[in-house]
Amino acid sequence: MKTALGTVAFISLGCPKNLIDSETMLGQIAAEGFVVTPDYESADVVVVNTCGFLDASRKESLEHINRMVALKEQGGVKRVIVAGCMVGNYRPMLDESAPGADALVSVNDRVKLVDVLRELSVSGELARSVAISDPDARGTVYDDRARLRITPRHYAYLRISEGCDHKCSFCTIPSIRGRFRSKPRAQIIEEANELARDGAKELIIVAQDSTYYGLDSEGRKSLHELLAELAKVNGIDWIRLMYAYPTQVTDELIALLAHEPKLLGYIDMPLQHIATPVLARMRRGSTRDTTMRLIEKLRTRVPGLTLRSTFIVGFPGETDAQFEELLEFIRAGHIDRAGAFPFSDEDRAASFTLDGKLPEDVITQRHRAFMEVAREDLFRRNEALVGTNIEVITEGDSQDPKYPTEARSRADAPEIDCTVRLKTKVAPGTILPVRVVRSMGYDLLAEPAR
């Protein structure tokens, strides 16, 4: 560790991929000699790692940026740096709505953050134009090792690729993060070993499309081989697969989900819709029939499968009948963990030019109706678990004195799924069988199994 150059606070927004970016940047600035502090109100520099995926996320990012700029103007923090997905694609918006930021570092230039901080520390001044979207960076595969992790010690997100090659009409990710590129397999395994040595017991596999892995670098989809290698890493007990693209799931991957004990039988597969005409307008490359065949194959071959999915409601041209088809699909119990986003009319997405756009109040109403149906289905599932034994990993203290430990089951990812509260005090990161004694809707109450 070099001599401390100043204090840096970090605000990380957005998805797990963005969180990994934050953890990587934190590791780099700590290694450089800056002191990382959770107290942003008196930090020398505050870095806001933004999300630019949807209008709502951009508004949230701007709120955080302007709050930090206001602190700077009041004599609190000295400098504010804006990083992440908003920089590059939304530079004019930042110039107009957040002119008080001292520097902008795009998601594709995040390795330059240390240089920016060093110059600020030495000169005290920095032009806002620094490190704006290096075009060569879009082809880079970043090294996520030596992170300073934000997550609890017992689980970690593991990114296996960058970017995306799909042309979904609603999505702007390819324009933000570039084309798909797989991270070298040896680098991923080394990172997994590093995370295990740091205490991680659960690896959560993330990418823009995890099932596309290997197609660019090896000429074939090799996610199943990568997961089989990760399962051999000492210290890792659970592996959870996120962001699978439904048209890219292979028989080899399904077989591994069924037979590898460290894989949780959990797959997050954003379907976006079930009505074929809507899927066509979304450019998903799937239909209702292909989706149903894939779900049937997964259910048949993977015992105890947990299928998580997200959907978009209110997409341009979505009819009442097509929305009802989606609701019936959820009511039928095809999805174990279902979430939805109201359609966001992004001007950089191909869907911006589509006709048939629905009024905002209709989109809001449909989103509310979807979430109600999904909640009812989830509550039925949790009620059916009462009296059964499940395996959980403990998270830490809960707010319930009668059930003082919070945990997650094999069917639940951090932050987005359900929780389990245990009747006894158990240290974080402990994997153990428990008996469910009551359902509280989203949460389960349990006791250690005899």
C-alpha positions in Angstrom: 0.0 0.0 0.0 1.3 3.4 -1.0 1.0 6.6 1.1 -2.7 7.5 1.3 -3.6 10.2 -1.3 -7.0 11.1 0.1 -10.4 9.7 0.9 -12.8 8.3 -1.7 -16.5 7.4 -1.2 -18.4 5.3 -3.7 -22.1 5.2 -4.6 -22.9 2.2 -6.8 -26.2 2.1 -8.7 -27.8 -0.4 -11.1 -27.3 -4.0 -11.9 -24.9 -6.7 -10.6 -22.6 -6.0 -13.6 -22.4 -2.4 -12.5 -21.7 -3.5 -8.9 -18.7 -5.6 -10.2 -17.5 -2.5 -12.0 -17.7 -0.6 -8.7 -15.9 -3.3 -6.7 -13.1 -3.5 -9.3 -12.6 0.3 -9.3 -12.6 0.3 -5.5 -9.9 -2.3 -5.5 -7.8 -0.3 -7.9 -8.1 3.0 -6.0 -7.4 1.3 -2.7 -4.3 -0.4 -4.2 -3.2 3.0 -5.5 -3.1 4.4 -2.0 -6.5 6.2 -1.6 -8.5 5.5 1.5 -12.0 4.2 0.8 -14.6 5.6 3.2 -18.3 5.0 3.6 -18.7 8.6 4.9 -19.3 10.4 1.6 -20.3 13.6 3.4 -16.7 14.4 4.3 -14.8 12.5 1.6 -12.2 14.2 -0.6 -13.9 12.6 -3.7 -17.2 10.9 -4.2 -17.6 8.6 -7.2 -21.1 8.0 -8.4 -21.2 4.9 -10.6 -24.4 5.5 -12.7 -26.9 3.2 -14.4 -28.2 4.5 -17.8 -30.3 1.5 -18.9 -33.8 3.1 -18.4 -35.2 6.5 -17.9 -36.0 5.8 -14.2 -32.5 4.6 -13.5 -31.0 7.8 -15.2 -33.3 9.9 -13.0 -32.1 8.1 -9.9 -28.5 8.6 -11.0 -29.0 12.3 -11.6 -30.6 12.6 -8.1 -27.5 11.1 -6.5 -25.1 13.2 -8.6 -26.8 16.5 -7.8 -27.0 15.6 -4.1 -23.3 15.1 -4.0 -22.7 18.3 -6.0 -24.8 20.2 -3.5 -22.7 18.8 -0.7 -19.6 20.0 -2.5 -21.0 23.5 -2.8 -21.8 23.5 0.9 -18.1 22.7 1.7 -18.5 19.0 2.3 -17.0 16.8 -0.3 -14.2 18.3 -2.4 -14.8 16.7 -5.8 -17.5 14.7 -7.5 -16.7 12.1 -10.3 -19.5 10.6 -12.4 -18.7 7.1 -13.8 -20.6 4.3 -15.5 -23.2 3.7 -18.1 -24.6 7.2 -18.3 -21.3 8.7 -19.4 -20.8 8.5 -23.1 -24.3 7.8 -24.3 -25.9 10.5 -22.1 -23.1 13.1 -22.0 -25.4 15.9 -23.1 -27.9 15.0 -20.3 -25.1 15.1 -17.8 -23.8 18.5 -19.1 -27.3 19.9 -18.8 -28.5 18.3 -15.6 -25.3 17.8 -13.6 -22.9 20.5 -14.6 -21.2 20.6 -11.2 -19.5 17.2 -11.6 -15.7 17.5 -11.8 -14.9 14.6 -14.1 -16.7 12.0 -16.2 -15.4 8.4 -16.7 -17.4 6.1 -19.0 -18.2 2.5 -18.3 -15.7 1.5 -21.0 -13.0 3.6 -19.5 -13.3 2.6 -15.9 -9.7 1.5 -15.7 -8.8 5.2 -16.0 -10.5 6.2 -12.8 -7.2 5.9 -10.9 -5.5 8.3 -13.3 -8.4 10.8 -12.9 -8.2 10.6 -9.1 -4.4 10.9 -9.1 -4.6 14.1 -11.2 -7.2 15.5 -9.0 -5.1 14.8 -5.9 -2.0 16.3 -7.4 -3.4 19.4 -9.2 -6.7 19.8 -7.6 -8.2 20.6 -11.0 -9.4 18.4 -13.9 -11.2 19.1 -17.2 -14.7 17.6 -17.5 -13.8 16.1 -20.8 -11.3 13.6 -19.4 -11.8 9.9 -20.1 -14.9 10.2 -22.2 -15.7 6.9 -23.9 -12.5 5.5 -25.5 -13.8 3.7 -28.7 -11.1 1.0 -28.3 -12.4 0.2 -24.9 -15.6 -1.4 -26.3 -13.5 -4.4 -27.4 -11.8 -4.8 -24.1 -12.3 -7.8 -21.7 -11.8 -6.3 -18.3 -10.0 -8.0 -15.4 -12.3 -8.2 -12.4 -9.7 -9.6 -10.0 -8.4 -7.8 -6.9 -11.8 -6.4 -6.1 -12.8 -4.6 -2.9 -16.2 -6.3 -2.5 -19.4 -4.6 -1.6 -21.4 -7.8 -1.1 -21.3 -9.8 2.1 -18.3 -12.0 2.3 -20.1 -15.3 1.7 -21.4 -14.6 -1.8 -20.0 -12.8 -4.9 -21.0 -12.0 -8.4 -18.8 -13.5 -11.1 -18.9 -11.9 -14.5 -18.0 -14.2 -17.4 -18.4 -11.8 -20.4 -18.9 -8.2 -21.5 -21.4 -6.7 -24.0 -24.1 -8.2 -26.0 -24.7 -9.2 -29.7 -28.5 -9.5 -29.5 -30.7 -6.9 -31.3 -33.7 -6.8 -28.9 -35.7 -3.8 -29.9 -36.2 -2.4 -26.4 -32.6 -2.7 -25.3 -29.7 -0.2 -25.4 -27.1 -2.4 -23.7 -25.1 -3.0 -27.0 -24.7 0.7 -27.5 -23.5 1.2 -23.9 -21.3 -1.8 -23.4 -20.4 -2.9 -26.9 -20.3 -6.2 -28.7 -20.3 -9.5 -26.8 -16.9 -10.8 -25.8 -16.2 -13.8 -23.5 -13.7 -13.4 -20.7 -10.9 -16.0 -21.0 -11.8 -19.2 -19.1 -8.5 -19.3 -17.2 -9.0 -15.8 -16.0 -12.5 -16.6 -14.7 -11.3 -19.7 -12.8 -8.5 -17.6 -11.2 -11.0 -15.0 -10.2 -13.3 -17.7 -8.7 -10.4 -19.1 -6.7 -9.6 -15.6 -5.5 -13.2 -15.0 -4.4 -13.3 -18.4 -2.6 -10.1 -17.5 -0.7 -11.8 -14.3 0.3 -14.7 -16.3 1.9 -17.2 -16.6 -0.9 -19.3 -19.8 -0.7 -21.8 -18.8 -3.4 -20.9 -17.6 -6.9 -23.6 -15.8 -8.9 -22.8 -16.0 -12.6 -23.7 -12.8 -14.4 -23.3 -11.4 -18.0 -25.5 -9.6 -20.5 -26.1 -13.1 -21.9 -24.4 -15.9 -19.9 -25.6 -18.7 -22.3 -23.7 -17.0 -25.2 -20.4 -17.7 -23.5 -17.6 -19.1 -25.8 -19.4 -18.5 -29.1 -17.0 -15.6 -30.0 -13.8 -17.0 -28.5 -14.2 -20.7 -29.0 -16.7 -20.9 -31.9 -19.2 -22.7 -29.7 -21.4 -22.3 -26.6 -19.3 -23.7 -23.8 -21.0 -22.3 -20.7 -21.6 -25.9 -19.5 -17.8 -26.6 -19.6 -17.0 -23.4 -17.7 -19.6 -24.1 -15.0 -18.2 -27.7 -14.6 -14.7 -26.2 -14.0 -16.1 -23.7 -11.5 -17.8 -26.5 -9.6 -14.3 -27.8 -8.9 -13.1 -24.7 -7.2 -12.4 -25.5 -3.5 -14.6 -23.5 -1.1 -17.4 -22.9 -3.5 -20.6 -24.7 -2.5 -23.3 -23.0 -4.5 -23.3 -21.7 -8.1 -26.3 -19.7 -9.3 -26.9 -19.0 -13.0 -28.3 -15.6 -14.0 -29.1 -13.9 -17.3 -29.6 -16.9 -19.6 -31.1 -16.1 -23.0 -33.9 -18.5 -23.9 -32.8 -19.2 -27.4 -29.2 -20.0 -26.3 -29.9 -22.7 -23.6 -28.2 -26.0 -24.7 -29.0 -29.6 -23.9 -25.5 -29.8 -22.3 -26.3 -26.9 -20.0 -29.6 -28.5 -19.0 -27.8 -31.8 -18.3 -25.3 -30.1 -16.0 -28.0 -28.2 -14.1 -29.6 -31.6 -13.5 -26.6 -33.5 -12.3 -24.0 -31.1 -10.9 -24.7 -30.8 -7.1 -23.1 -27.4 -6.7 -25.3 -25.9 -9.4 -28.5 -24.9 -7.6 -31.0 -26.0 -10.2 -31.7 -22.2 -10.4 -31.8 -20.4 -13.7 -32.6 -16.8 -14.3 -34.0 -16.6 -17.9 -35.6 -13.3 -18.9 -38.4 -14.3 -21.3 -39.8 -10.7 -21.7 -43.2 -12.0 -22.9 -45.1 -15.1 -23.9 -47.3 -13.8 -26.8 -45.6 -14.6 -30.1 -46.5 -11.3 -31.9 -45.1 -9.3 -29.0 -41.9 -11.4 -29.0 -41.6 -10.7 -32.7 -41.8 -6.9 -32.2 -39.2 -7.3 -29.4 -36.9 -9.1 -31.8 -36.4 -11.9 -29.2 -36.0 -14.7 -31.8 -38.5 -16.9 -29.8 -42.2 -17.8 -29.9 -44.7 -19.0 -27.4 -44.2 -22.6 -28.8 -40.4 -22.5 -28.5 -40.6 -21.1 -25.0 -43.1 -23.7 -23.8 -41.0 -26.5 -25.2 -37.9 -25.2 -23.5 -39.7 -24.8 -20.1 -41.1 -28.4 -20.5 -37.6 -29.7 -21.2 -36.2 -27.9 -18.2 -38.9 -29.1 -15.9 -38.6 -32.7 -17.1 -34.9 -32.9 -16.9 -33.9 -30.8 -13.9 -35.4 -32.0 -10.6 -36.5 -29.2 -8.3 -35.9 -26.5 -10.9 -36.3 -22.9 -9.9 -37.0 -20.8 -12.9 -36.8 -17.0 -12.5 -37.9 -14.6 -15.2 -38.6 -11.0 -15.9 -41.1 -9.6 -18.4 -42.0 -6.2 -20.0 -45.6 -5.1 -19.9 -47.2 -2.4 -22.0 -44.9 -2.9 -25.0 -46.0 -1.0 -28.1 -48.8 -2.9 -29.8 -49.5 -5.2 -26.9 -53.3 -5.9 -27.0 -55.6 -6.6 -24.2 -55.7 -10.3 -25.3 -51.9 -10.5 -25.5 -51.6 -9.1 -22.0 -54.2 -11.5 -20.7 -52.2 -14.3 -22.3 -49.2 -13.2 -20.3 -51.2 -13.2 -17.1 -52.6 -16.6 -17.8 -49.1 -17.9 -18.4 -48.1 -16.6 -14.9 -51.2 -18.0 -13.3 -50.5 -21.4 -14.7 -47.4 -21.6 -12.6 -44.7 -21.9 -15.3 -42.4 -19.4 -13.5 -41.2 -19.8 -9.9 -40.0 -16.2 -9.4 -41.6 -13.6 -11.8 -40.9 -9.9 -12.1 -41.9 -7.2 -14.6 -40.9 -3.8 -15.9 -43.3 -1.3 -17.3 -42.2 -0.5 -20.9 -39.8 2.5 -21.0 -39.8 4.4 -24.3 -36.0 4.8 -24.8 -35.1 7.1 -27.7 -31.9 5.1 -28.4 -33.8 1.8 -28.7 -35.3 0.4 -31.9 -38.7 0.2 -30.2 -38.8 4.0 -30.1 -40.0 4.1 -33.7 -42.7 1.5 -33.3 -46.4 2.3 -33.6 -49.1 1.3 -31.2 -47.6 2.9 -28.0 -49.8 2.6 -25.0 -50.8 5.5 -22.6 -48.7 5.7 -19.5 -51.7 5.0 -17.3 -52.5 1.8 -19.2 -48.9 0.6 -18.8 -48.9 1.4 -15.1 -52.2 -0.5 -14.7 -50.9 -3.5 -16.5 -47.7 -3.5 -14.4 -49.8 -3.4 -11.2 -52.0 -6.3 -12.5 -49.0 -8.4 -13.4 -47.3 -7.9 -10.1 -50.5 -8.9 -8.2 -50.9 -12.1 -10.2 -47.2 -12.9 -9.7 -47.5 -12.2 -5.9 -50.5 -14.5 -5.6 -48.6 -17.3 -7.4 -45.5 -16.8 -5.2 -47.5 -16.8 -2.0 -49.2 -20.1 -3.0 -45.7 -21.6 -3.6 -44.4 -20.4 -0.2 -47.5 -21.7 1.6 -46.9 -25.2 0.0 -43.4 -25.2 1.6 -44.7 -25.2 5.2 -43.8 -28.4 6.9 -41.0 -29.3 4.4 -37.2 -29.2 4.7 -35.2 -26.8 2.6 -31.5 -25.8 2.4 -30.5 -22.2 3.2 -27.5 -20.0 3.4 -27.5 -17.5 6.3 -27.2 -13.8 5.6 -26.9 -12.2 9.0 -29.1 -10.6 11.6 -32.8 -10.1 10.9 -35.1 -7.5 12.5 -37.3 -10.1 14.2 -36.2 -10.9 17.7 -38.1 -14.3 17.6 -36.4 -15.3 14.4 -33.0 -13.5 14.7 -31.2 -14.9 11.6 -32.0 -13.9 8.0 -31.2 -16.5 5.3 -31.9 -17.4 1.7 -33.0 -20.7 0.2 -31.4 -22.4 -2.9 -34.4 -20.9 -4.8 -33.6 -17.3 -3.9 -31.0 -14.9 -5.2 -29.8 -12.0 -3.1 -31.8 -8.7 -3.2 -34.4 -9.9 -5.8 -36.0 -13.0 -4.3 -37.5 -14.2 -1.0 -35.9 -14.5 2.4 -36.0 -17.1 5.2 -35.9 -16.1 8.9 -34.5 -18.7 11.3 -35.6 -19.2 14.9 -32.0 -19.6 16.1 -28.9 -17.4 15.9 -26.5 -18.7 13.1 -23.3 -17.1 11.8 -23.5 -15.6 8.3 -22.5 -17.8 5.4 -23.6 -21.1 7.1 -25.3 -23.6 4.8 -27.8 -25.8 6.7 -31.1 -27.6 6.3 -34.1 -26.0 7.9 -37.8 -26.9 8.4 -40.3 -24.3 7.2 -42.9 -23.6 10.0 -44.8 -20.7 8.5 -45.2 -18.6 5.4 -45.4 -14.8 5.8 -46.0 -14.2 2.1 -42.7 -13.2 0.7 -40.8 -14.5 3.7 -40.6 -17.9 5.3 -40.2 -18.7 9.0 -38.1 -21.7 9.8 -36.1 -23.7 12.4 -33.1 -25.9 12.1 -34.1 -29.3 10.7 -33.7 -32.3 13.1 
